[in-house]
Amino acid sequence: MTQASSMYSSPKVAVLAVTYKDDQLILVQRKNEPQKGGWGFPGGSVWPGETLREAALRELKEETSVIATAEQFLEVVEVNEFDGENCHHHFILVPVLCRYVAGELLPGDDASACRWMSVSDIVSGQSALIEKVADVALEAKQKFSL
């Protein structure tokens, strides 16, 4: 391994729970790096033996206390960047469209806050959104009439 390549991490597969109720989606404010303080979809790593849908529903419940059903996959998102502490992160993110079933929004796990936000507000870029969140929200709206 060369010194330059040792600066980079191996790609990790993770999921995003793109959870809707009417025309609103759940966003969480990240408590930890990467992208600490930014708003994005609940999500995280896939455990060994876990399906992508199971991982999305687990992460959603851990970060927001909300229960949903996993419906469909959206277009894969790749994140390949250095964070504020100069640590490299390379994620292959699989957004899973989820339909809200029950539960009150309560931040937990690695979320410092969570809220419902309309797709139009997300797409307008008025909030401190993590890169590509608006793109995923717009895809969900266009494909599924949210």
Backbone as a chain_set.jsonl record, in Angstrom:
{"seq": "MTQASSMYSSPKVAVLAVTYKDDQLILVQRKNEPQKGGWGFPGGSVWPGETLREAALRELKEETSVIATAEQFLEVVEVNEFDGENCHHHFILVPVLCRYVAGELLPGDDASACRWMSVSDIVSGQSALIEKVADVALEAKQKFSL", "coords": {"N": [[0.849, -1.181, 0.0], [0.588, 2.18, -0.854], [1.742, 5.318, 0.524], [-0.014, 7.437, -0.021], [-2.429, 6.093, -0.605], [-2.994, 5.029, 1.877], [-4.141, 7.036, 3.31], [-6.787, 6.988, 2.827], [-10.042, 5.656, 3.474], [-11.682, 2.442, 3.285], [-14.523, 1.856, 1.161], [-17.788, 2.023, 2.643], [-20.886, 0.418, 3.055], [-23.999, 1.878, 3.584], [-27.279, 2.805, 4.809], [-30.069, 4.992, 4.108], [-32.916, 6.193, 5.672], [-35.524, 7.29, 4.151], [-38.11, 8.728, 5.105], [-41.567, 9.17, 4.897], [-44.562, 11.089, 5.501], [-47.551, 12.075, 4.415], [-46.786, 15.022, 2.742], [-44.315, 15.337, 3.878], [-40.982, 14.771, 5.122], [-38.793, 12.952, 7.326], [-36.09, 14.433, 8.977], [-32.855, 14.353, 10.498], [-30.611, 15.868, 12.828], [-27.206, 15.591, 12.72], [-25.228, 14.231, 15.305], [-22.609, 13.473, 15.472], [-19.373, 13.298, 13.754], [-19.109, 11.902, 10.443], [-19.966, 15.128, 9.086], [-21.1, 16.5, 11.254], [-23.671, 18.232, 12.951], [-25.046, 18.874, 10.646], [-28.096, 18.559, 8.722], [-29.879, 15.688, 7.786], [-31.025, 12.56, 6.366], [-32.216, 9.949, 8.564], [-30.021, 7.245, 9.241], [-27.46, 4.719, 8.615], [-24.914, 2.242, 9.228], [-24.993, -1.091, 7.831], [-25.719, -4.047, 9.436], [-23.984, -7.227, 9.801], [-25.587, -9.855, 8.076], [-28.007, -8.553, 7.981], [-30.71, -7.204, 6.094], [-30.917, -4.562, 3.611], [-33.313, -3.126, 3.844], [-34.13, -3.857, 6.456], [-32.035, -2.713, 7.913], [-32.424, 0.032, 7.39], [-34.92, 0.493, 8.649], [-34.268, -0.159, 11.302], [-32.264, 1.774, 11.896], [-33.802, 4.105, 11.594], [-35.636, 3.834, 13.736], [-33.829, 3.793, 15.926], [-32.719, 6.379, 15.784], [-34.887, 8.14, 15.801], [-37.157, 7.124, 17.095], [-39.347, 6.379, 15.607], [-41.641, 4.254, 13.86], [-41.834, 2.491, 10.819], [-42.657, 1.345, 7.461], [-40.672, -0.281, 5.047], [-40.463, 0.564, 1.703], [-39.38, 0.987, -1.004], [-36.378, 1.208, -3.017], [-34.298, 4.043, -3.6], [-32.26, 6.059, -5.834], [-28.819, 5.242, -5.614], [-26.409, 6.898, -3.543], [-23.216, 8.337, -3.514], [-20.694, 9.171, -1.229], [-17.667, 10.706, -0.801], [-15.265, 11.91, 0.924], [-13.37, 14.243, 3.021], [-13.622, 14.891, 6.497], [-14.204, 17.492, 9.016], [-12.141, 16.979, 10.764], [-10.133, 16.078, 9.224], [-10.366, 13.398, 8.511], [-10.854, 10.671, 6.363], [-13.79, 9.675, 4.625], [-15.718, 7.288, 2.995], [-18.607, 6.484, 1.631], [-21.138, 4.329, 0.432], [-24.264, 4.998, -0.098], [-27.494, 3.802, 0.38], [-30.55, 4.852, -0.29], [-33.655, 4.256, 1.241], [-36.99, 4.27, 0.642], [-39.407, 4.934, 2.998], [-42.512, 4.371, 4.632], [-44.236, 6.177, 7.024], [-45.504, 4.798, 10.042], [-46.035, 4.794, 12.877], [-45.416, 6.55, 16.021], [-43.741, 9.076, 17.986], [-41.589, 11.776, 17.214], [-38.468, 11.557, 18.581], [-35.269, 12.44, 19.367], [-32.527, 10.234, 19.273], [-29.779, 7.934, 19.891], [-27.392, 8.682, 17.539], [-28.392, 11.179, 16.832], [-28.905, 14.615, 17.295], [-31.144, 16.144, 17.125], [-34.456, 15.965, 15.683], [-36.881, 16.224, 13.042], [-39.951, 16.823, 11.221], [-40.083, 17.767, 7.824], [-41.197, 19.652, 5.079], [-41.148, 18.562, 1.67], [-40.834, 20.584, -0.223], [-39.63, 22.629, 1.315], [-37.216, 21.362, 1.942], [-36.071, 21.063, -0.601], [-35.785, 23.727, -1.309], [-33.491, 24.542, -0.071], [-33.091, 26.037, 2.248], [-32.25, 25.26, 4.756], [-29.531, 23.971, 6.841], [-28.474, 21.678, 5.191], [-27.175, 18.395, 4.663], [-25.043, 17.546, 1.978], [-26.591, 16.521, -1.034], [-29.0, 15.706, 0.11], [-31.267, 17.185, -0.606], [-31.468, 16.417, -3.288], [-32.155, 13.685, -3.088], [-34.601, 13.905, -1.746], [-36.093, 15.287, -3.672], [-36.127, 13.377, -5.742], [-37.682, 11.379, -4.49], [-40.101, 12.772, -4.222], [-40.785, 13.267, -6.93], [-40.956, 10.677, -8.062], [-42.827, 9.393, -6.459], [-44.935, 11.036, -5.871], [-45.036, 12.665, -3.508]], "CA": [[0.0, 0.0, 0.0], [1.361, 3.415, -0.896], [1.385, 6.25, 1.597], [-1.203, 8.198, -0.424], [-3.638, 5.287, -0.48], [-3.269, 4.737, 3.286], [-4.923, 8.151, 3.851], [-8.181, 6.791, 2.465], [-10.732, 4.517, 4.074], [-12.406, 1.587, 2.346], [-15.943, 2.215, 1.085], [-18.716, 1.346, 3.552], [-22.288, 0.479, 2.633], [-24.912, 2.358, 4.62], [-28.634, 3.075, 4.329], [-30.78, 6.199, 4.521], [-34.358, 5.957, 5.805], [-36.228, 8.45, 3.603], [-39.416, 8.392, 5.676], [-42.559, 10.187, 4.566], [-45.955, 11.131, 5.963], [-48.125, 13.117, 3.556], [-45.732, 15.611, 1.911], [-43.179, 15.658, 4.74], [-39.956, 13.754, 5.35], [-38.064, 13.089, 8.591], [-34.665, 14.748, 8.944], [-32.181, 14.366, 11.796], [-29.374, 16.642, 12.902], [-26.146, 14.658, 13.105], [-24.531, 14.53, 16.55], [-21.198, 13.09, 15.33], [-18.766, 13.318, 12.42], [-18.931, 13.014, 9.512], [-21.033, 16.112, 8.869], [-21.7, 16.859, 12.54], [-24.479, 19.45, 12.936], [-25.834, 18.973, 9.418], [-29.383, 17.861, 8.688], [-29.97, 14.666, 6.749], [-31.95, 11.467, 6.655], [-31.719, 8.934, 9.492], [-29.364, 6.148, 8.528], [-26.207, 4.226, 9.16], [-24.317, 1.001, 8.737], [-25.76, -2.331, 7.722], [-25.104, -5.095, 10.254], [-23.841, -8.524, 9.116], [-26.803, -10.661, 8.026], [-29.178, -7.683, 7.94], [-31.03, -6.693, 4.765], [-30.904, -3.102, 3.522], [-34.586, -2.631, 4.394], [-34.075, -4.024, 7.919], [-31.091, -1.716, 8.436], [-33.062, 1.35, 7.329], [-35.951, 0.568, 9.692], [-33.578, -0.152, 12.6], [-31.641, 3.09, 12.078], [-34.884, 5.069, 11.788], [-36.146, 3.702, 15.107], [-32.771, 4.194, 16.861], [-32.442, 7.813, 15.724], [-36.085, 8.989, 15.905], [-38.23, 6.392, 17.778], [-40.464, 6.2, 14.677], [-41.814, 2.953, 13.202], [-42.257, 2.67, 9.429], [-42.484, 0.189, 6.583], [-39.746, -0.004, 3.946], [-41.204, 0.345, 0.469], [-38.668, 0.939, -2.274], [-35.049, 1.817, -3.042], [-34.067, 5.198, -4.457], [-30.944, 6.017, -6.479], [-27.671, 5.167, -4.702], [-25.637, 8.129, -3.377], [-21.841, 8.087, -3.077], [-20.036, 10.255, -0.506], [-16.236, 10.419, -0.759], [-14.812, 13.221, 1.396], [-12.677, 14.392, 4.295], [-14.438, 15.662, 7.43], [-13.553, 18.62, 9.666], [-10.951, 16.508, 11.482], [-9.278, 15.545, 8.164], [-10.518, 11.944, 8.382], [-11.507, 10.322, 5.102], [-15.0, 8.853, 4.681], [-16.227, 6.88, 1.68], [-19.842, 5.745, 1.869], [-22.102, 4.007, -0.607], [-25.518, 5.164, 0.64], [-28.673, 3.266, -0.299], [-31.768, 5.429, 0.276], [-34.819, 3.374, 1.258], [-38.218, 5.023, 0.872], [-40.158, 4.303, 4.089], [-43.799, 5.005, 4.948], [-44.478, 6.335, 8.461], [-46.591, 4.006, 10.62], [-46.37, 5.247, 14.231], [-44.349, 7.039, 16.881], [-43.43, 10.493, 18.128], [-40.182, 12.06, 16.951], [-37.603, 11.763, 19.742], [-33.9, 12.16, 18.935], [-31.803, 9.23, 20.036], [-28.599, 7.385, 19.236], [-26.444, 9.719, 17.122], [-29.116, 12.369, 16.367], [-29.09, 15.611, 18.35], [-32.508, 16.65, 16.952], [-35.147, 15.399, 14.516], [-38.099, 16.974, 12.731], [-40.605, 16.653, 9.927], [-39.868, 18.922, 6.96], [-41.843, 19.475, 3.774], [-40.219, 18.345, 0.556], [-40.54, 21.882, -0.848], [-38.651, 23.321, 2.162], [-35.93, 20.68, 1.787], [-35.548, 21.358, -1.938], [-35.459, 25.155, -1.396], [-32.134, 24.736, 0.432], [-33.087, 27.046, 3.304], [-31.675, 24.714, 5.99], [-28.15, 23.473, 6.764], [-28.628, 20.285, 4.786], [-26.037, 17.633, 4.178], [-25.029, 17.471, 0.513], [-27.396, 15.535, -1.763], [-30.281, 15.437, 0.77], [-32.319, 17.77, -1.437], [-31.601, 15.59, -4.496], [-32.885, 12.465, -2.724], [-35.977, 14.315, -1.45], [-36.743, 15.607, -4.942], [-36.384, 12.107, -6.426], [-38.822, 10.742, -3.823], [-41.307, 13.538, -4.568], [-41.122, 13.081, -8.343], [-41.307, 9.287, -8.361], [-43.889, 8.85, -5.614], [-45.956, 12.076, -5.67], [-45.122, 13.077, -2.097]], "C": [[0.889, 1.236, 0.0], [0.899, 4.341, 0.217], [0.118, 7.036, 1.242], [-2.472, 7.379, -0.235], [-3.965, 4.957, 0.967], [-4.057, 5.863, 3.957], [-6.418, 7.916, 3.684], [-8.767, 5.563, 3.142], [-11.4, 3.694, 2.978], [-13.87, 2.017, 2.306], [-16.781, 1.378, 2.049], [-20.126, 1.506, 3.001], [-23.131, 0.92, 3.823], [-26.265, 2.645, 3.97], [-29.11, 4.436, 4.819], [-32.26, 5.856, 4.576], [-35.085, 7.237, 5.395], [-37.709, 8.24, 3.926], [-40.412, 9.523, 5.468], [-43.877, 9.968, 5.303], [-46.558, 12.327, 5.245], [-47.005, 13.693, 2.682], [-44.497, 15.981, 2.731], [-42.258, 14.458, 4.906], [-39.289, 14.014, 6.694], [-36.603, 13.403, 8.3], [-34.125, 14.722, 10.367], [-30.952, 15.258, 11.701], [-28.296, 15.733, 13.468], [-25.408, 15.144, 14.353], [-23.02, 14.33, 16.409], [-20.7, 13.312, 13.904], [-19.04, 11.986, 11.745], [-20.177, 13.893, 9.443], [-21.809, 16.442, 10.134], [-22.442, 18.195, 12.422], [-25.335, 19.622, 11.698], [-27.128, 18.181, 9.526], [-29.406, 16.891, 7.519], [-30.978, 13.606, 7.152], [-31.371, 10.547, 7.721], [-31.057, 7.816, 8.693], [-28.082, 5.728, 9.2], [-25.814, 2.899, 8.551], [-25.311, -0.152, 8.697], [-25.027, -3.39, 8.53], [-24.958, -6.384, 9.451], [-25.144, -9.326, 9.21], [-28.088, -9.869, 7.916], [-29.443, -7.252, 6.493], [-30.974, -5.167, 4.787], [-32.18, -2.503, 4.11], [-34.593, -2.723, 5.923], [-33.164, -2.971, 8.543], [-31.719, -0.326, 8.453], [-34.099, 1.514, 8.438], [-35.34, 0.599, 11.089], [-32.978, 1.221, 12.878], [-32.692, 4.171, 12.322], [-35.393, 5.027, 13.221], [-35.108, 4.154, 16.134], [-32.613, 5.712, 16.924], [-33.659, 8.695, 15.969], [-37.225, 8.398, 16.725], [-39.44, 6.124, 16.885], [-40.439, 4.796, 14.077], [-42.367, 3.214, 11.801], [-42.208, 1.337, 8.705], [-41.568, 0.612, 5.442], [-40.424, -0.376, 2.636], [-40.338, 0.114, -0.759], [-37.3, 1.604, -2.139], [-35.05, 3.014, -3.986], [-32.651, 5.09, -5.027], [-29.816, 6.091, -5.447], [-26.901, 6.489, -4.726], [-24.239, 7.751, -2.903], [-21.286, 9.34, -2.414], [-18.58, 9.849, -0.339], [-15.545, 11.725, -0.383], [-13.981, 13.117, 2.669], [-13.553, 15.244, 5.202], [-13.623, 16.802, 8.042], [-12.3, 18.254, 10.439], [-9.955, 15.849, 10.531], [-9.257, 14.02, 8.112], [-11.297, 11.664, 7.104], [-12.708, 9.414, 5.351], [-15.439, 8.555, 3.259], [-17.42, 5.972, 1.933], [-20.584, 5.509, 0.562], [-23.446, 3.982, 0.12], [-26.697, 4.685, -0.203], [-29.913, 3.872, 0.361], [-32.942, 4.454, 0.136], [-36.042, 4.243, 1.563], [-39.06, 4.263, 1.888], [-41.443, 5.092, 4.338], [-43.993, 4.999, 6.457], [-45.663, 5.477, 8.891], [-47.004, 4.58, 11.973], [-45.144, 5.829, 14.922], [-44.205, 8.547, 16.857], [-41.946, 10.687, 17.871], [-39.444, 12.375, 18.249], [-36.179, 11.452, 19.312], [-33.224, 11.156, 19.86], [-30.548, 8.839, 19.303], [-27.66, 8.515, 18.83], [-27.121, 10.939, 16.494], [-29.259, 13.348, 17.527], [-30.48, 16.24, 18.284], [-33.129, 15.936, 15.756], [-36.435, 16.179, 14.303], [-38.666, 16.53, 11.386], [-40.345, 17.918, 9.125], [-40.528, 18.65, 5.61], [-40.785, 19.311, 2.69], [-39.866, 19.681, -0.088], [-39.541, 22.686, -0.021], [-37.268, 22.686, 2.044], [-35.289, 21.092, 0.466], [-35.141, 22.827, -2.066], [-34.069, 25.465, -0.854], [-32.018, 25.764, 1.532], [-32.411, 26.564, 4.588], [-30.241, 24.259, 5.755], [-28.179, 21.983, 6.446], [-27.296, 19.676, 4.385], [-26.177, 17.52, 2.662], [-25.859, 16.292, 0.003], [-28.718, 15.178, -1.082], [-31.426, 15.97, -0.087], [-32.546, 16.943, -2.701], [-32.422, 14.334, -4.214], [-34.35, 12.797, -2.447], [-36.742, 14.609, -2.737], [-37.049, 14.341, -5.737], [-37.605, 11.409, -5.824], [-40.124, 11.443, -4.203], [-41.737, 13.256, -6.005], [-41.605, 11.664, -8.64], [-42.563, 8.816, -7.638], [-44.939, 9.881, -5.225], [-46.129, 12.461, -4.211], [-45.512, 14.536, -2.009]], "O": [[1.84, 1.32, 0.777], [-0.184, 4.176, 0.778], [-0.726, 7.273, 2.105], [-3.482, 7.9, 0.239], [-5.114, 4.633, 1.268], [-4.586, 5.675, 5.052], [-7.226, 8.579, 4.334], [-8.081, 4.563, 3.353], [-11.651, 4.191, 1.88], [-14.402, 2.493, 3.309], [-16.526, 0.19, 2.248], [-20.511, 2.581, 2.542], [-22.991, 0.396, 4.928], [-26.38, 2.717, 2.747], [-28.615, 4.961, 5.817], [-32.802, 5.289, 3.626], [-35.24, 8.156, 6.2], [-38.459, 7.662, 3.139], [-40.148, 10.676, 5.81], [-44.248, 8.852, 5.669], [-46.124, 13.462, 5.445], [-46.344, 12.948, 1.96], [-43.719, 16.844, 2.325], [-42.681, 13.304, 4.842], [-39.224, 15.155, 7.151], [-35.959, 12.737, 7.49], [-34.84, 15.028, 11.321], [-30.336, 15.388, 10.643], [-28.447, 15.174, 14.554], [-25.015, 16.306, 14.447], [-22.241, 14.943, 17.139], [-21.487, 13.489, 12.974], [-19.196, 10.991, 12.453], [-21.291, 13.443, 9.712], [-23.023, 16.64, 10.096], [-21.918, 19.161, 11.868], [-26.26, 20.434, 11.697], [-27.237, 17.251, 10.325], [-29.004, 17.229, 6.405], [-31.689, 13.743, 8.147], [-30.153, 10.376, 7.783], [-31.498, 7.489, 7.591], [-27.668, 6.295, 10.211], [-26.315, 2.495, 7.502], [-26.31, -0.179, 9.416], [-23.832, -3.605, 8.325], [-25.726, -6.615, 8.517], [-25.727, -9.458, 10.286], [-29.16, -10.455, 7.771], [-28.504, -6.968, 5.749], [-30.982, -4.555, 5.855], [-32.128, -1.483, 4.797], [-35.009, -1.786, 6.603], [-33.491, -2.403, 9.585], [-31.563, 0.413, 9.425], [-34.151, 2.556, 9.092], [-35.837, 1.305, 11.966], [-33.159, 1.773, 13.963], [-32.495, 5.053, 13.159], [-35.562, 6.071, 13.852], [-35.455, 4.824, 17.107], [-32.395, 6.268, 18.0], [-33.508, 9.869, 16.307], [-38.182, 9.11, 17.026], [-40.472, 5.677, 17.384], [-39.378, 4.228, 13.82], [-43.252, 4.05, 11.617], [-41.775, 0.328, 9.261], [-41.674, 1.727, 4.931], [-40.904, -1.498, 2.476], [-40.543, -0.859, -1.484], [-37.087, 2.447, -1.268], [-35.709, 3.006, -5.026], [-31.931, 4.136, -4.731], [-29.859, 6.905, -4.524], [-26.754, 7.119, -5.773], [-24.091, 6.935, -1.993], [-21.389, 10.438, -2.961], [-18.284, 8.782, 0.198], [-15.266, 12.555, -1.248], [-13.898, 12.065, 3.301], [-14.162, 16.212, 4.745], [-12.488, 17.048, 7.634], [-11.481, 19.122, 10.74], [-9.042, 15.149, 10.969], [-8.257, 13.42, 7.718], [-12.28, 12.34, 6.803], [-12.654, 8.504, 6.178], [-15.524, 9.453, 2.422], [-17.268, 4.839, 2.39], [-20.647, 6.385, -0.3], [-23.73, 3.048, 0.869], [-26.873, 5.106, -1.347], [-30.292, 3.454, 1.455], [-33.188, 3.904, -0.937], [-36.115, 4.873, 2.617], [-39.392, 3.096, 1.68], [-41.456, 6.321, 4.262], [-43.924, 3.949, 7.096], [-46.689, 5.426, 8.212], [-48.188, 4.828, 12.202], [-44.008, 5.639, 14.488], [-44.5, 9.208, 15.861], [-41.132, 9.852, 18.267], [-39.764, 13.348, 18.931], [-35.891, 10.318, 18.929], [-33.346, 11.236, 21.082], [-30.272, 9.347, 18.216], [-27.174, 9.242, 19.696], [-26.498, 11.657, 15.712], [-29.683, 12.965, 18.617], [-30.95, 16.808, 19.27], [-32.42, 15.373, 14.922], [-37.011, 16.723, 15.245], [-37.975, 15.954, 10.546], [-40.38, 19.02, 9.673], [-40.426, 17.549, 5.07], [-39.682, 19.849, 2.784], [-38.714, 19.893, -0.464], [-38.685, 23.363, -0.59], [-36.259, 23.392, 2.046], [-34.107, 21.43, 0.421], [-34.246, 23.147, -2.848], [-33.518, 26.528, -1.14], [-30.938, 26.318, 1.736], [-32.036, 27.384, 5.426], [-29.788, 24.171, 4.613], [-27.942, 21.142, 7.313], [-26.416, 20.346, 3.846], [-27.284, 17.413, 2.133], [-25.814, 15.199, 0.567], [-29.496, 14.41, -1.648], [-32.436, 15.291, -0.274], [-33.684, 16.783, -3.141], [-33.286, 13.962, -5.009], [-35.243, 12.058, -2.863], [-37.904, 14.225, -2.876], [-38.116, 14.238, -6.343], [-38.461, 10.907, -6.554], [-41.131, 10.788, -4.474], [-42.919, 13.031, -6.268], [-42.564, 11.48, -9.39], [-43.281, 7.948, -8.133], [-45.752, 9.625, -4.337], [-47.257, 12.572, -3.729], [-45.637, 15.076, -0.909]]}, "num_chains": 1, "name": "protein.A"}
